[in-house]
């Protein structure tokens, strides 16, 4: 009898070559350290967080942490640069290339700011700066130069763009920028303070709050019609809400009661 032929050999696929685990780990280490630092700084505060804790959470030694970031202050600067400064730089690119109206650009920037920073762990940096930066003047200067001033210049450019195009009425630019930024800062601070303790039904909806802010802001910036070159009259106040009407009525009743002599008072 003839011997049975062996089954055909299945070709062995070439293995996918991966970089050594240690090499990949080394490349990922700076980001792991930044993530661990951000988590701990927000949870415990910058001053209360020890470098050893950051290293432990990132799974490295304290010596390894100092190879990348020689001090805790430099580590916080790197966190700010990575989490916020890079987003402001992208915002500037958006402003330069945007072809729509200034109102649409402003709305896009505010919504993107919340999506990229407000909804992320980076929003906790605002809490750190507000509560602790007074004790760290070098960090304060860094934050002003890396975040506050570039952000203000970017938004001021959008306001000036709208004024130059006739899309916005002439307004004091710096104060207008402050009015834009304040509600965003409030939302981030609220998220990491009282908002974390509120029940779901009482919690602020950030997206809805931003849309209300945009509605108020853009209506306020809109050019007002003029009458024969005279300054436009300020818009009439909207009718009071039921709550405000009720409050006004209560106040009037309290005033009327206050004007009446009390029992036993001389007439």
Steps between C-alpha positions, in 0.01 A plus 500: 500500500610851427566720800250780555625841399549749784246786512613823334683735730321820596730796446599662826397866507778745568478623855415865554809659643420714805744726675631357825264545792758699691552739208124558460467553875777761495331697221167499686652595835479883471128481423444254783672739740292795378178301536590388852600853599180655368285245682676554831526879473125522443412244768730621778620844395841597367664583834367186670620262228846349548725409210523144633124462463515605135780253433315219675179560308693505172679177597853644504758598758540852632838515329340421165247779553782748558673389180205643307385778732763633744246654741132487584461853363647395165264203499197728545627728224525200270144398591372849418698517176376160386137535609416867432775686312485252213123551470541880487754456219246291308239767568723760336525278193120476489467879520749554217328257263133563591297639210158545661355787699662627818192392699535144368873505577442616856235236558726230355791600726290498816342164424838348409659642816250311708528182295880494506566638849182544703383141453845354566722466806684813384210708634634429849808713427278807536418396857870454580594841364220688675552335838879466520689715252532794741757293690696410186585824314713323240204280405278810494730673250519186290121460492452864402750468216390157379123509550341829604674743265494279186134414565407866544686600183324229302152604613582869467596434139158345435320799655713745301434297185126529557518874566711561188250308286200679648374174650546623857433845638799692641557372851790520748692195385683402818190519717302308240760224502479485882121470473546205263755317711339542841208257444737234364720532808191479720392174334841341555523613862144389568572157350785443745332645808128527575401329177669178612269492804169583334234250410448421134174696475661817642826476308582770244492387138819659360400473134166665564665768712747577221218531245319748727823696545555508123145622442544785747848585378429500128180701540695749708771531235259538210502852348205708619288694247549876515251777443640772267851449627404533865610243749264207521284469806576205722262210438194488720524269795327166440184432700572362842479127541224357723759452774617861475141629492424296809813628669414861410150454638636353820741793534216750449292325764793503739549873439134571563513304824815682601323836458217397730539559873540180694270392781529738789709749299410867543277629224 
